[in-house]
Amino acid sequence: MSRSFVHLHVHSEYTMLEGALRVNELVAAVEAAGMPAVAITDRGNMHAAVQLVNACRGKKVKPILGAEIAVVDGDRREQREMPAPHLVLLAESQEGYQNIVRIISRAWVEGLYRGEPRADYELLAEHREGVICLTACMAGIVPQAILQKGPEAGRAALARLLAIYGPNHLFVELEDHGFPENAPLNAILVDLARDLGLPLVATNCVHFMEKEKAKSQLALLCIGVSRTIHEMTPLHHQSSEMYFKTYEEMAALFSDHPEALENTLKIAERCAGKATPLHPPKLPHFPVPEGETEESYFRKLSHEGLERRFKEAELKGETLDRERYTARLNEELDIICGMGFPGYFLIVHDFINWAKEQSIPVGPGRGSGAGSLVAYALRITNLDPIPYDLFFERFLNPERVSMPDFDIDFCTTGRERVIDYVREKFGRYSVGQIATFHQLKSKSVVRDVARIMGLPPQDGAMLAKLIPDPVGGKTVSIDQALSESRDLAIRVENEPEVRSVIETARDLENLTRHAGMHAAGVVISEGPIWDHVPVFCPDEGTLVTQYHKDDVEAAGLVKFDFLGLKTLTVIDIAVRLVNARPDRADNPLDLDLLPLDDAATFALLQSGETANVFQLESSGMQQLFKHMRPDNFEDIVAAVALYRPGPMGAKMHTEFAERKRGRQEVRYPHPALEPILRPTLGAIVYQEQVMQIAREMGGYTLGGADLLRRAMGKKKEDEMAEQKAIFVAGAKKLGHDEEKAAEIFDLMANFAGYGFNKSHSAAYALLTYQTAYLKAHYPAEFMCAALSVDKDKIENVVAGVNEARSMGIAVLPPDINQSALDFTVVYERPEGDGEKRAPGRPASQDGRFVDPYEPRIRFGLGAIKGVGAAAIEAVFEVRESTEEGGGPFTDLFDFAERVDLRRVNKNVIEALVQSGAFDEVHAALGAHRAAAFEAIPRAI
């Protein structure tokens, strides 16, 4: 008999707040123990599948994919209380893995009850091929039948499973954790297995690594059920045996049934490494018109889109080189089609253009996608990449095959509508969002452990405060805190109770607390998602992949990011307000046609008065713009790229500003680099500039230059040495001095650590420019929009009102008869006979506001603290009604008599009066705000 064993029933940290096993640590322990394989069978999920496969790569351990699933004796779809004992399912083949994925997913989608996904026997039978079934622990179907109703009930339960799986795919599971039930239960299970001709298998239902960690695992359970250890101890099984046992320990437990251990190896031989969740990317089919293929339709739309861009350029007075643009478009199309990605572009084009048709604002682009002319032609992005030297190869490189990845910004209020459209287009079960996992981070786990150990909340909070705050967004670990915080170390050393909290918290630190849903990440599949990856449902109707972002892509699904950007909502509202101005009725503003050299806009940027301008709200960015005095769009792009910790630490932003002001000489490392570095005044600021230098001086293709750019970012010495030799040899071949070429390469490598993606910087600089343009030309409408978007955030409303007033724009108090839900613009001179501003000067500067219509901002009712949506709706119902009893309010008593006081209660009326909403109607009566407040009890 082999002196080895395989753990087949294992709960990792993804049996959340119960399992305390980290996947990498588990695989390392398996390898150290000389075991050939290991299974992970988390309850109701397969979150760990991809991680298990990756952790086993390069080790002498093979992964077994599986799960533990709750099964009801009835219809899984019935929303009623039913016992749901467990089964353990293991994948014997790729088909078996896929069937377990379907069982788990459909248990979530169709059988979810009070947070537990439930399968039924019908679902098990439908997806039984390639699946090995173990009867599970004492909470399993067969053990529960025996414990509750006796051996014959166990026999019937086992026979039912046998009818589904057959004798070769059903194993009777034996466990021994020292419970009083174990010995008699195992004896009955052995007899039943013998009578029905079924094999035995020994497992240990592993939850933690070492026996000594049982206390920490109990603490984890307490966190999960919100009980103290004192409360939980009488309810707990009191066993410390669910740890990672060696072969010798398992052999001692099951010396009477050595075949049960031998069978773990036989199952491993059948299952280990026989299935994988990893697959190449697979795009869903995009429906195209009859007679078209995805490629032909894609090419057609791209050329039509470029023609529209040519016409728009003519409207702006620009002349584009048709031959150059068409050649670049065809080159990109050939690469995209050659890599098999036309469907991806069609999908993104479709939902973006649907959003625009529905008047849902969409961003101009972000990330490297802004470097694609095809994306510009299809209106996926909105910045012409050619004038700004944005490279397609930075986005999609034929020499480095990877999926395209567009991150799309939508206005915050319309993003969900776009996702709903995609669900409708591709099918409810073919569209899902991506999982995120929330961990027990150092501060929170210390508070949790202190609480469950019975310490007062203030003591736990005090201990957590001794852990330093995150640095650069990275959490400080407990170990780091012990080395950095002398106060914490002293308390741990001198106070046993604190030491116990910290030691237990260290054991649990970074374990998974719960699964959530990524707000932006969306996947679209061909057919139901569960034909590709498992899903769960945080709420009814929402599918979420059980794998996180990287794992879901490794499993073959393509990710689309639907991001919400508040600035787009501000711009949308501002443009609508601008186009409602008296002077814009016949000449609506179209931001797509804005010239990028507007003098008033750059005057505003130079003034530093850029509160509420996208990316320029911080005092540091305002000072930088005042210092550098930008006068062209490239300056904005550069400033956005330079205002980051790396370049700022190297003082690159101030050097750029000094060169821009002529206070520092502009020098170029080599005359050949002047055309490339002229927009950034001699400095290497962008990753694209690294690519340009590699092409122009080192003879690289743009694809090869992208590989060089990535190598520099990774800073791998061997790869860098190889690239340096290639660069120097290429430069020499082009007639450059070898020593100078080596110097340039080292300079590039140094700057590459700070280099930013120019495509992203340029796309976001466009939003900066657009918001600056709106603030320069239409400050009242722009500030009104910003206030409306932030109306639920009192501190932002206060800041916005102060900003408007500092610009010379009057902000009128709320008015019960005039105010809308949002802030609105009121024109004092609708005929426009007021003072006009000078050309090239912002409408508001240095506190002086010049506009011929003299607009003012009216405070919105929705921004009054204590006045909710239901109350405002009740006010509008009466105020806007044309029936008898409707119309404007004449005073507080009239208001109280006509509105629904169930929705507009005393607190609401007090808030309205105190905010000044009744000041105007009471002015004619000579009543002041204080008197109106005193009259509220009589009025209601």
C-alpha positions, 0 to 999 in steps of 0.5 A: 500500500502506498504511504501517501494520501490526498486531501479531497475535502478542503475549505479555503478562505473562500468558505468565507469567515469559516475556512482559514486556508490561504491557497498558496500556503495550502499548496506549499504544505501539500508539496512539503508533505509529499502529497501528489494532489489536493482539492479545494471544495469551498461551500457554494462557490469555486472562487479559488479554482483559478488560484489553485491551478496557478499555485500548482504550476511548477510544483509537484502538486496537481489541482483537483477542482471541486465544490461543496454544495447544499442540496434540497429534497424538493424543488430548488426554486421553491422559496421555503425553509427546507433542510439542505445537507451537503455533497462534495463534487469533484471534477473528473474531466473538463466536462465534469468541471463544467458541470460543477460550474453549472450546478453551482451557478444555477444553485445561485440563480435558481435556488438562492434562499436566505443567502444560501445557494441550493441545488436539487436532485434534478440539477445533480442528475442533469449535470452528473457527467464527469463528476465524482460525488463524495457523501460529505461530512456529518452535515452531508445528505447520507450522514444527516439521514442516518443521524436524524432517522436511522440507518435505513433512511441513510440507505435510501439516501445513498441509493438515491445518489447511487441512481444518479452517479453510479457505483464508479462515481460515488464514494462514501466519505468517512471522517473522524474529528473526535465527535461522539457521533463519529465512531457509530456513524462511520460504522453504519456508513461502512456497512451501507457502503459494503451492502451497496457495493460502494467504495470508501474514502477518508477525508478530514474536512480541512479548515486550517493549517495547524492544530494550534490554529484552532483557536484562531479559526474559532475566532474567525467563526465568531466574526462571521456570526457576530458572537463573542468567543464566550457566547460561541464556545457552548455552541461550537463543536469543540474540535481542533481536528479540522487541520491539515493532517499528514498521511501518518495522522490519517493512517492512524485514524483509519487503520481499520479501513486502509482502502479509504486512504488508498481511494484518495489516491485513486480519485486523485489519479482520475481527477488531478490535473484533468480539468482547468478553468483557464481558456483563451479569450472568447468573444461573444458573436456580434449580430451584423446585418444580413450579407455582412461578416463581423470583419466586413461590417467593422471595416465599413463602419470605420471608413464611414466614421472617418468620413464623418470626422473629415466633415467635422474637421471642415466645420472647425476650419481644419484640413486633415491629410486624407491620405495619411488618415486613411492609410493609418485607419487601414493599417489599424484595421488590418491589425485588429482583424488579423488578431481576431478582434473586430467583434470587440470593437463592434460591441463597444461601438454599439453600446457607446453609440446607444448611450449617445443616442439616449443622451447619456454622456460618454467620456472622450476616452481613457487609457491607451485606447485613445491612441486608436484612430479606428476608435476615434472613427467609431466614436469610441474615443473623441480625441484625434490621436494623430496630431498628438502622436498617440500610438495604436501600438500602445493599445494593441500590439501585434508583437504582444498579443493581448486583448484590447481593453477599453475603459469607458466613462459614462455619466454617473446617472446613466451608467446603469442604463447602459449596462441594462441595454447590454443585458437586453442586447446579449441576454440576461444570463450572458452579461455579468459583473465581476467579483471583488473580494474584501479582506480582513485588513489589519485595522479592521481585523484587530477591531473584530478580534478585540470585539469577539474576545469581549473587549469594550469597543473603545479598547479595540478602536484604540488598538486599531489606531496604533496601526499606522494609516495606509501609505500610498494606498497600501495597508500597513500590516500588523507585523509592520505596525509592531516594528513601527509603532513602539506603543503597540509593541509595548502593549503586546509585550506587557498586556496578555489580553492585547497580545492574544488579540494581536496574535489571533488577528495576525493569523486572520489578517488578509483572509477573505471577509466577503465577496462583492461586485465590482462597480465597473467591470462587466463581462459578456459571454456567448451563451450563459456565463455559467457555460464559461465561469461560475457565477453568484448573485448578490441580489436577484437578477444580478449575475457576478462571476465567481472569479475576480478581474484577472482570473475571469480574463484567464478563464476566457471571458472578455472584460468591459469597464463601465466607469462612472465619472461625475464630471460628465454629468456636470458637463451634460447639465452645463451644456443643457443650461448653456443651450437654454440661454437666450443667445443660444437658442439658434446656435447650440454649443457642441463641445465636439466642435470646440477649437482647442486654442481658445484664449479665454480658456487659457487665460482662466487656466493661467489665473489658477481660478480652476475650482471645479475644473476637471483634474485642476481642483487641488491647490497644488495643481492650481499653483502649477498652472499659475506657474507654468502659464499654459497657452496650448493644449499640449501644455495641459496634457503634459501638466496632467502627466507630470502632476503625479508622485514620481515626476513631482518627487524628481521636480519634473513639474517645476522644471517644466514650468520654469522652461515654459516661462523661459527661466530655464534653458530648454535642452535636448539630449540629441538633435534627432530627439528635438521633434519628439521632445519639443512638446515637453520642452526637452523632457521625456514625459510620456511612454509614447516618447520612449517608443518614438525614440526607440523607433527613430534612433534605435530602428525599432518597429512601434510594436518592438518599441512597445515591448521595450517600453514595457521592459523598462517599466518592469526594470528586469536587469537581464531583459534591459541588458538585452534591449540595450544591446538591440537599441545601441546596435540599431542606433549604430546602424542608423549612423548614430554614435555608439556611446551616445546611443548607450547614454540615450538608452540609460536616459530613457530607462531613467525617465521610463520610471516616471513615464505616463501614458500620453493617450490617457493624459491627452483624453483626460486633458480634453475633459480638463479643457472642456470644463475650463472652457465652460467655466471661462465662457459660461461660469454661472451655468457651469457652477449651477451644474456643479452645484446640482451634481453635488446637491446631496453633499452639504460640504460641496454645496457650501464650497460651490456657493462660496466659489460662485460668489467669489466669482461675482455670481449671485446665489439666490436663496431657495424659493418655495415657488421658484426653486426646482429640485436642482439649482437653476439659472435665472437671467436678470436681463433676458434681452441681454442689454448688460455689460459685455466682456472683452474678447479673450477674457473669461466671463468671471475673473478676479471676482468680477463677473461680466455677462450681458444677461446677468445670470444668477443661480437659484438654490435648489430644494434638493440641496436643503438639508432635511428635505427629502425627495418624497417631500419635494415631490409632494410640494411640486405636485401641488405647486405645478397642478393646474387643477383647483387647489394647485398653483403657487403658495401664498404663505406658510398657512396656505402651504400647510393646508395644501401639501400632504403633511404625511410626506411634508412633516414638521421637520421638513417645514422647519428646514424650508423656513430656516433655509429662506424658502418662504422669505419671498412670499412673506416679504409682501406680508412684512413677515420675517423668517423668525416669525414664520418659524414660530408660526409652524405649529399653528400652521400644521 
